[in-house]
């Protein structure tokens, strides 16, 4: 039988388990930090040999961009100061708090609910439109479905492949 991926090794003994995932808080840089939570995300990505958990910075940037009304020109930093060094989008965020900045807007507006968010037709970031190489696509328990109208964007004529996240 051909496996889609290599099996996961058995869990380590309890005393060798990494600490439980924490949360990453993303703040708006133009508000007081004491009551300022733009997003609170569970830190589920592991940090290689460092132990502990973090979260992929590109994932957090995308979530922030959606909350800011599809503003893909934003960046993360560890302080509210917009001149502070930007966090590398390919890194794992390990600190408990970051700030999402947008150039030129003080303070920038956010989308208050998913219902008010509009899908960014024609304005997708390049990493959303890049095809997954055929070798990396799931090979089992997937099905292809055709929808006449997408329930999120109201666009018609799309075909998609669904693969459950767990075997």
C-alpha positions in Angstrom: 0.0 0.0 0.0 1.4 3.4 -1.0 1.2 6.0 1.8 0.6 9.7 1.3 3.2 10.5 3.9 5.5 8.7 6.3 3.9 7.5 9.5 4.1 9.7 12.6 6.5 8.3 15.2 5.0 7.2 18.5 4.7 9.9 21.2 7.6 10.6 23.5 7.2 9.8 27.2 5.3 12.4 29.2 8.5 13.9 30.8 9.9 14.5 27.3 6.8 16.2 25.8 7.2 19.8 24.8 5.2 22.4 26.7 1.6 22.9 25.6 1.0 25.4 22.8 0.5 29.0 24.0 -1.1 31.9 22.1 0.4 34.6 19.9 -1.3 38.0 20.3 -1.2 40.5 17.5 -1.9 44.1 18.4 -2.8 47.3 16.6 0.2 49.6 16.9 -1.9 52.8 17.4 -3.8 51.7 20.5 -2.8 51.2 24.2 -1.4 47.7 24.6 -3.4 46.9 27.8 -6.7 46.4 25.9 -5.4 46.0 22.4 -5.9 42.6 20.8 -6.3 42.5 17.0 -5.9 38.7 16.9 -5.2 35.9 19.4 -4.0 32.8 17.7 -3.0 29.4 19.1 0.7 28.7 18.6 0.7 25.2 17.1 3.9 25.2 15.0 7.0 23.6 16.5 10.2 25.5 16.4 12.6 22.7 15.2 15.1 21.7 17.9 14.2 24.7 20.1 11.3 22.9 21.8 8.2 24.9 22.5 5.7 26.2 20.1 5.2 29.2 17.8 3.3 30.2 14.7 4.3 30.6 11.1 4.7 34.3 10.5 3.3 34.2 7.0 0.1 32.7 8.3 -0.2 35.5 10.9 0.5 38.1 8.2 -2.3 36.7 6.0 -4.7 36.7 8.9 -3.9 40.3 9.8 -4.2 41.3 6.1 -7.7 39.9 6.0 -8.7 41.6 9.2 -7.3 44.9 7.8 -9.5 44.6 4.7 -7.2 42.7 2.4 -4.2 44.9 2.9 -1.3 42.7 1.8 1.4 45.5 2.3 1.6 45.1 6.1 4.4 43.7 8.3 4.9 42.4 11.8 7.3 43.8 14.4 7.9 43.1 18.1 7.1 46.7 19.1 4.5 49.4 18.3 7.2 51.5 16.6 6.7 51.3 12.8 10.4 51.8 12.3 11.3 48.7 14.2 12.7 45.8 12.3 10.1 43.7 10.5 9.8 40.0 11.4 10.8 37.7 8.6 7.6 36.2 7.0 9.3 32.8 6.7 10.1 32.6 10.4 8.2 31.0 13.3 6.8 33.5 15.8 7.8 32.5 19.3 7.2 35.6 21.4 3.8 36.2 23.0 3.0 39.5 21.3 3.6 41.2 17.9 2.2 44.3 16.2 0.8 44.5 12.7 1.7 47.7 10.8 0.4 49.3 7.6 2.2 52.1 5.9 0.7 55.6 6.1 -2.5 54.8 8.1 -2.7 55.9 11.7 -4.8 54.2 12.9 -5.9 51.8 10.2 -9.4 50.4 9.9 -10.3 46.7 10.5 -13.1 44.5 9.2 -15.3 44.0 12.2 -16.9 40.6 11.1 -16.5 37.9 8.6 -19.8 38.8 7.1 -18.5 42.3 6.2 -15.2 41.0 4.7 -15.1 40.8 0.9 -13.1 38.1 -1.0 -10.2 39.9 -2.8 -11.0 38.9 -6.4 -8.1 39.9 -8.6 -6.0 41.0 -5.6 -4.7 37.7 -4.1 -1.2 37.5 -2.7 1.1 35.4 -5.0 1.6 32.6 -2.4 -2.2 32.1 -2.4 -2.2 31.5 -6.2 0.9 29.3 -6.5 0.0 25.8 -7.5 1.1 22.9 -5.2 3.5 20.6 -7.0 1.9 17.3 -8.0 4.2 15.3 -5.7 3.0 17.2 -2.6 -0.7 16.8 -3.3 -2.6 14.3 -1.2 -3.1 10.9 -2.9 -5.7 9.3 -0.7 -9.1 10.1 0.7 -9.7 13.0 -1.5 -12.5 13.8 -3.8 -13.1 16.4 -6.6 -16.2 18.4 -6.4 -17.7 21.0 -8.6 -19.7 23.9 -7.3 -22.0 26.0 -9.4 -21.5 29.0 -7.0 -18.9 29.5 -4.3 -20.7 30.1 -1.0 -18.0 32.5 0.2 -17.4 34.6 -2.8 -20.5 34.1 -5.0 -18.2 33.3 -8.0 -19.3 30.4 -10.2 -17.5 27.7 -12.2 -14.9 26.5 -9.8 -13.7 22.9 -9.2 -11.8 22.1 -6.1 -10.3 19.0 -4.4 -11.1 18.3 -0.8 -8.7 16.3 1.4 -9.4 15.7 5.0 -6.6 17.0 7.3 -6.5 13.7 9.2 -6.3 10.1 7.8 
